[in-house]
Amino acid sequence: MRYLFSRIRIFIPSVVTVALILLFSQPAHAVPAVGDPFPKITLPAPDAGADRDYLGIARGKAFMIGDIAAPVVVVEFFSMYCPHCQADAPTTVDLFDRIKKDPRLAQRVKMIGIGVGNSDYEVGIFKKKYRIPFPLFPDGDYTILNLLEIKYTPAYIVVRIDRGKATVVHTQIGRIKDIESFLTTLSSVR
């Protein structure tokens, strides 16, 4: 019996050590890395004509990020229930307005938002309450969120579009704390 207990005392720490090594050796994914292709997610064409015109998308036709008529797209991931997303909403509106007022950026940069875990109805509430001027799309079943392995909202992915190919050029988890720096990042995308 003493022999058995001595073997168990040796075995248990070994199993715990191996489990910890496996746990902490797994790669941590938050968002796609700079230089990665943006996944080919399909979004429904917006109902609002102004949103379709803004994105350059045909009525009733599903589209991918690479189909947006701009060389740079900012994709915001938010949830209407996320207090950080709610607090950052005025900043995203300000970012949109500043892009729109800058003649160079207005021609090059478009913004969209994806409401993770949110239905069409919830996305509509968020859009109306915070007066979000850019198109928002639901991700009610977390399909897009899980595909990108995003763990927290808000999150921002800046994508460069080149002949329909979408490539990640900047990622950010959390609120936009320095809008000037974010605008500089957008201006530097080639």
LUMSEVO-947616 format. One record per residue (C-alpha): x, y, z; residue number from 1; residue in three letters. Coordinates in steps of 0.1 Angstrom, whole numbers, plus 5000, padded with zeros to 4 digits. Layout:
   xx   yy   zz   k   r
    X    Y    Z NUM ala
...
This chain:
   xx   yy   zz   k   r
 5000 5000 5000   1 met
 5029 5024 5009   2 arg
 5044 5017 4975   3 tyr
 5011 5026 4957   4 leu
 5008 5059 4976   5 phe
 5044 5068 4967   6 ser
 5037 5062 4930   7 arg
 5005 5083 4932   8 ile
 5025 5112 4948   9 arg
 5049 5111 4919  10 ile
 5022 5106 4892  11 phe
 4998 5134 4902  12 ile
 5024 5163 4901  13 pro
 5036 5149 4868  14 ser
 5001 5150 4853  15 val
 4995 5185 4867  16 val
 5028 5197 4852  17 thr
 5020 5183 4818  18 val
 4985 5198 4819  19 ala
 4999 5232 4827  20 leu
 5025 5230 4800  21 ile
 4998 5221 4774  22 leu
 4974 5248 4787  23 leu
 5000 5276 4785  24 phe
 5017 5264 4753  25 ser
 4985 5269 4732  26 gln
 4986 5299 4710  27 pro
 4965 5328 4722  28 ala
 4943 5342 4695  29 his
 4925 5375 4699  30 ala
 4922 5388 4664  31 val
 4938 5380 4630  32 pro
 4974 5391 4628  33 ala
 4986 5419 4606  34 val
 4992 5405 4572  35 gly
 4967 5377 4575  36 asp
 4939 5374 4550  37 pro
 4906 5386 4563  38 phe
 4882 5356 4564  39 pro
 4857 5353 4536  40 lys
 4826 5361 4556  41 ile
 4793 5368 4538  42 thr
 4771 5396 4550  43 leu
 4736 5404 4537  44 pro
 4731 5435 4516  45 ala
 4718 5463 4537  46 pro
 4681 5471 4534  47 asp
 4688 5509 4535  48 ala
 4697 5523 4501  49 gly
 4720 5548 4516  50 ala
 4740 5520 4533  51 asp
 4742 5501 4500  52 arg
 4754 5532 4482  53 asp
 4779 5539 4509  54 tyr
 4794 5504 4505  55 leu
 4789 5502 4468  56 gly
 4768 5470 4472  57 ile
 4739 5459 4449  58 ala
 4704 5456 4463  59 arg
 4696 5421 4477  60 gly
 4730 5407 4470  61 lys
 4751 5392 4498  62 ala
 4786 5404 4498  63 phe
 4821 5399 4514  64 met
 4844 5426 4529  65 ile
 4865 5424 4497  66 gly
 4834 5435 4477  67 asp
 4832 5469 4495  68 ile
 4840 5498 4471  69 ala
 4869 5512 4491  70 ala
 4906 5503 4495  71 pro
 4903 5504 4533  72 val
 4876 5491 4555  73 val
 4873 5495 4593  74 val
 4853 5466 4608  75 val
 4841 5472 4643  76 glu
 4830 5442 4665  77 phe
 4805 5453 4692  78 phe
 4776 5441 4713  79 ser
 4747 5463 4723  80 met
 4751 5448 4758  81 tyr
 4788 5456 4761  82 cys
 4793 5487 4783  83 pro
 4826 5494 4766  84 his
 4810 5493 4732  85 cys
 4783 5517 4745  86 gln
 4809 5541 4758  87 ala
 4829 5539 4726  88 asp
 4799 5545 4703  89 ala
 4803 5583 4703  90 pro
 4840 5578 4694  91 thr
 4831 5556 4664  92 thr
 4806 5582 4653  93 val
 4833 5609 4657  94 asp
 4857 5587 4637  95 leu
 4832 5583 4609  96 phe
 4825 5620 4608  97 asp
 4862 5629 4607  98 arg
 4868 5604 4579  99 ile
 4839 5619 4560 100 lys
 4852 5654 4564 101 lys
 4887 5645 4552 102 asp
 4886 5645 4514 103 pro
 4914 5619 4511 104 arg
 4900 5595 4537 105 leu
 4864 5599 4526 106 ala
 4874 5585 4492 107 gln
 4895 5556 4507 108 arg
 4879 5545 4540 109 val
 4845 5528 4548 110 lys
 4833 5516 4581 111 met
 4810 5488 4591 112 ile
 4800 5472 4624 113 gly
 4792 5436 4633 114 ile
 4770 5431 4664 115 gly
 4782 5399 4680 116 val
 4755 5379 4696 117 gly
 4730 5405 4684 118 asn
 4699 5400 4663 119 ser
 4688 5424 4636 120 asp
 4665 5440 4662 121 tyr
 4693 5445 4687 122 glu
 4716 5459 4661 123 val
 4688 5483 4651 124 gly
 4684 5495 4687 125 ile
 4721 5501 4690 126 phe
 4722 5520 4657 127 lys
 4693 5542 4666 128 lys
 4703 5548 4703 129 lys
 4739 5558 4695 130 tyr
 4731 5573 4660 131 arg
 4756 5551 4643 132 ile
 4759 5565 4607 133 pro
 4776 5535 4591 134 phe
 4761 5500 4583 135 pro
 4757 5475 4611 136 leu
 4752 5438 4607 137 phe
 4741 5411 4631 138 pro
 4761 5381 4641 139 asp
 4735 5365 4663 140 gly
 4749 5330 4665 141 asp
 4786 5342 4669 142 tyr
 4796 5326 4636 143 thr
 4818 5355 4625 144 ile
 4832 5362 4660 145 leu
 4842 5325 4664 146 asn
 4857 5324 4629 147 leu
 4880 5354 4638 148 leu
 4886 5341 4673 149 glu
 4878 5375 4688 150 ile
 4874 5372 4726 151 lys
 4864 5408 4736 152 tyr
 4844 5437 4723 153 thr
 4848 5463 4711 154 pro
 4874 5452 4686 155 ala
 4885 5468 4654 156 tyr
 4901 5453 4624 157 ile
 4914 5475 4596 158 val
 4914 5457 4563 159 val
 4931 5467 4530 160 arg
 4912 5457 4499 161 ile
 4932 5450 4467 162 asp
 4912 5436 4437 163 arg
 4887 5419 4460 164 gly
 4914 5405 4483 165 lys
 4911 5416 4519 166 ala
 4942 5417 4541 167 thr
 4944 5427 4578 168 val
 4966 5458 4583 169 val
 4957 5468 4619 170 his
 4940 5452 4648 171 thr
 4929 5467 4681 172 gln
 4911 5452 4711 173 ile
 4892 5477 4733 174 gly
 4880 5512 4730 175 arg
 4896 5538 4707 176 ile
 4915 5559 4732 177 lys
 4935 5580 4707 178 asp
 4914 5589 4677 179 ile
 4942 5609 4661 180 glu
 4965 5579 4662 181 ser
 4937 5557 4647 182 phe
 4932 5583 4619 183 leu
 4970 5583 4613 184 thr
 4969 5545 4610 185 thr
 4941 5548 4584 186 leu
 4960 5575 4564 187 ser
 4991 5553 4563 188 ser
 4974 5523 4547 189 val
 4986 5519 4511 190 arg
